[in-house]
Amino acid sequence: MKQLKEIHAHTLRNGIDFTKFLITKLVEIPNIPYAHKVLDLIPQPTVFHYNKLIQAFCSHGPHHNCFGLYTRMRVNGCSPNQHSFTSLFAASATLNSRTRGQILHAHLVKSGYEFDLYAATALVDMYAKLGSLPCARRVFDKMQIRDVPTWNSLVAGYARNGDMEGASKLFDEMPVKNVVSWTAMISGYSQNGKYGKCLNLYLEMEKSKDVHPNEVTIASALPACASLGALEVGQRIESYARARGYLKNLFVCNALLEMYGRCGRIDTAMAIFEEIGARRNLCSWNTMIMGLAVHGKSNEALVVFHQMLGEGVTPDDVTFVGAILACTHGGMVKKGRELFESMEEKFSIAPKLEHYGCMVDLLGRAGELGEAYNLIKIMPMKPDSVVWGTLLGSCSFYNNVELGEIAAQHLYKLEPWNPGNYVILSNIYANTGRWDGVAKLRKMMKASQITKAAGYSFIQEGSQVYKFIVDDRSHPRSDEIYWILNQVLSKMKMFHEEDETIFECFG
């Protein structure tokens, strides 16, 4: 920086125009305020000067400065070019300013750069990020030439807005695909809860010789492994990531933490947590606390929580969900109350619905049903079906008919289609000998045509993930599967009969 200032002073003393070099170097450092001062000293800045500053503000912010420079540029009679619009469209998307983007679109057309590949691609990307998919599609369809980034912008836009069918159709039509194309689809399926499709596409990508998953692909595929319990694929992804040095990326590490935690390998998750070390961010801490909590390792979760505070990391609302959940699984009612109260008192975090739900669960499991119900009544927000369902579940455990009926009545209004609520209250009635209540509920379910939905499971076999229900015959090799299953059952029965015979002999 000192050297650049010396060069600047020399150019001013000697009347040499070295502004292009200076501004280029200053935005690379970056020292954007100094570059802006240099621009202010130029009598007649060129489009190059303006573009360099617009690009710098687009990359580093504040983004609204891009439009101030653009206005100044037009007032001073300097015509923008395609590079000007490319940066301005990106800034509009970042600021979520559709109106500004549409004005710039009109200026682009008037300036004659409507069919420039880079400017048009940036325009497609802007509309896609703003959620204006029809506008993005119209620009895309009018383009005479499209490259891979153009296709990727639209595919990512459809995926980001939840239209995975539209994204998939575009993906299949792409003449050439790169790693960004595959990652956009994998990420889209994952973010939209289509975990089976996400994993199948990742496994298909693995087989491709032309493209290889990068850090973003890995961080997008691992949550699908976590949700499906696809541990084998997750382990293979970890091996791949380690071999390429992707564990330097904290997003990959955090995704691995979640995957192992949700797949039941909490010790492996802890090993990765220790491996991350000083690079841990709030997401790392939260994931580890939550993982330990749901695995019943309550004391260990709270140790990590206090370690986090000791290292000066400020908790957020997610941290407290994990910490109170740890108390719930460990039966630590007093500690849970302390944590709940400390949220506002010590950390200025207003408890959310999730925190009240955790407290209702904590109190309910401990048999403090009255306190749990009173907490629901004083909540500053309207309790949802999860909160009432939690109370109903606790009432089922302790056979509390009175509160169970109250919880069930609220659930019938919130989710009348859910048969589980009827079944739980029916079980409470049955356990307390209230057979009239059982009959009444069955009649209600029959009258409302409410039936219990079939449960389903996922299983991974080779490179495929299959979904199945009881007596499922959708698999093309179901006859072979049931034949093997019958063989296993026959052998189990045979061994059981042999054990009974041995037991009688020694009995």
Phi, psi and omega in degrees: 000318179301318181295320179295321178296322178295318178297318180299314179299320180297318181293323179293319180294323187257003177066030180266135178273097180243021189293325179300312180297314183298310182296320179301313182290323182294322179283341176285331187300308357260144170233078188291320178302319179294319178299323179295321178295322177298316179300319182297334182275349182279125182300314180226084181299145178268173178299329177300312181301311181298315182300320180299317180288320178299315178298320181295314179293327177295322182280320189247345183079172351293137191290332181294341177296334178302319185281331173297317178294321180296317178297314179300321180299313181291321179298322181278006175077018178265117184283132177290156174242188184299328180290327176299310183293324180303314179290321182293323177296319179297319178295321178298319179295318181296321180276000180055042183253094181290319181300313179299319180297320180292323177297316179296323178301316179297319179296323178300314181297315180296329182280351177086015181253019184302325184256012173292130187302312186289317180293318180293322177296318177297326179291316175302315181297319180298309181298322179297317180290333177278356180082009179268070185296321177300320178294317179300319182291322180295317178297316180301313183293331181279344183293132180279330177231135177230140173247182184301315178302328178296309178300316182300321180299317182286318177302312180297324179296313177299316181296316181298328182265011172085001179268077182287336177293315178294320179296318181295321179296316178296317180302318180292331182277346184300128179291326178222136179241145173238186184297329179294322179298310180297317183294323178301318180289314180299315178296318180298313178299318181295313183291337179262013174076012179264071190290325179297314179293324178300312184289321178297321179290322177298317180294327176292321178295323178303325183282342183290140178268345186273327183232153179229140181302141175252190183301320182292320177300313181299313181294339178273328183278326184300320177300329177292319175300318180297316183289328181267351185070027182276073185296319183299315178294319179301319178294322179293321178296320179298316180300317179298315183295319179296318183298333182255008176074021183285349179285358170288340180275121185292330178297320178295315180300315180294323177294322176295318177305311181295317182300310181293323179297316183280343178266009175088002180259066186292330178293321177294320177300318180296323178297318178292321178301317178291325180294324179296320175058232186292347180280354183304138171246184184301323179298320179299311180298313182299318181297318181291317179299314181295318180299314178296320182298311183289343177268010176078007179270068189296313181298317180296322179297317180289329175298315179296321178300313180288329175296320178299314179296321180296332180271006175081015178274126182279124180288161173238189183296327179294322179303317184286332173299313180295317182293316179291325176298322176299318178296323179299311182288338180262000180067025183267079184295313182299313180297320179298317177299317181299315180296317181299315181290329182287343183304308180277321185295316186258329189240001178055038177252116179286125179302138179259180181304321181298323181289320176296321178299318178296320180291322176298319178295315179301310181292320181296316180296329181277000179087004180273063188291323179297316179295322178297317180294319178297324178295321178298320183292331182260006178301139180285352177235165182287125179296141180262187183294332179294317180296310180294324178295324177296315178296319179298319178298320178293321177298325178295319181294322183257006179054045178268101185292315186301306180288330178298319179293321179297313180298317182296320180300319177293322181291326178298328179281321184284321180216073183298342183277349187274111181289338183301324181294320177295318182296317182295314179296324177298321178294323177296315178300315182297318181293336180255011176076017180270072185290336176295323177294321178299313181296319180298316181294319179298321179295318179299316180295320181293318181294324181271002180055043178265122178236150181286125180289146179289135176284155179223161180227161174248144174220138179262131177225112183066237181257015181240149175244125184247144176252134181213155177241181179298135180059029181290135177231026181283338181291137183299338180248033183297327179298318178293320181298313181291329177296315179295319179299318178295323176298316179298315180298320179298317180293323178297317178297319181297314179294325179295318179294322178296319179297320180294322179296315178298318180298320179294322181295323181266356182290000000 
